[in-house]
Amino acid sequence: MGTVVEASAVGIVKDDNENILGNKKVTVIFVLGGPGSGKGTQCANIVQNFGFTHLSAGDLLRAEIRSGSENGTMIQNMIKEGKIVPSEVTIKLLQRAMLEDANDKFLIDGFPRNEENRAAFERVTKIVPEFVLFFECSEEEMEKRLLNRNEGRVDDNIETIRKRFKVFVESSLPVIEYYDSKGKVKKWYPSSVKYLSATCTINLMGLIQAASGSSQTKYTGKIKSWF
């Protein structure tokens, strides 16, 4: 398991009671779901319509791999094995990305992956998510999507995919259960989208609009573009 990272470990000096952006109001939505559940696709829609910055934990980790750093080699080996990268590594990358961005509204996609990630993020950043958008999708559907997307990723092979499913169930579902107990989980069913009503879609978009602080109903007439 990873260890909890302190803010000083990433070169941030701040008051213990301040969040990482100097106590500026920050809106964070965690976007969780199994691999291939459609998180990235829908995050792009939310960014376009509501002005959030999308931070993909997976993309940040893959960028670190491409950098050729020592951390990158370790991350690559763990991803190949379908394991969760230590908390301090992912939180450091997320903090850096948030500090470098002028926005104060963030979609954090694919994180926290386990309870330790969750507790470490809240402790270090002093940020609690507005809510968690959970994509509930069957393993059969996710496996089909992953095998068909052909992006050349090292973790898009049948053996690693099934390891990732196992890790998600064992490690990430407890995070969702924790936030559900706080009334902070909003579920989305991407594999059953044809059965969803327009009202259901608008209700979800309304939650995101409220979190974004936008007064404009930007999703009107665009429901189909979300699927």
Secondary structure, 3 states (H helix, E strand, C coil): CCCCCCHHHHCCCCCCCCCCCCCCCCEEEEEEECCCCCHHHHHHHHHHHHCCEEEEHHHHHHHHHHCCCHHHHHHHHHHHCCCCCCHHHHHHHHHHHHHHCCCCEEEEECCCCCHHHHHHHHHHHCCCCCEEEEECCCHHHHHHHHHHHCCCCCCCCHHHHHHHHHHHHHHHHHHHHHHHHCCCEEEECHHHHHHCCHHHHHHHHHHHHHHHCCCCCCCCCCHHHHC
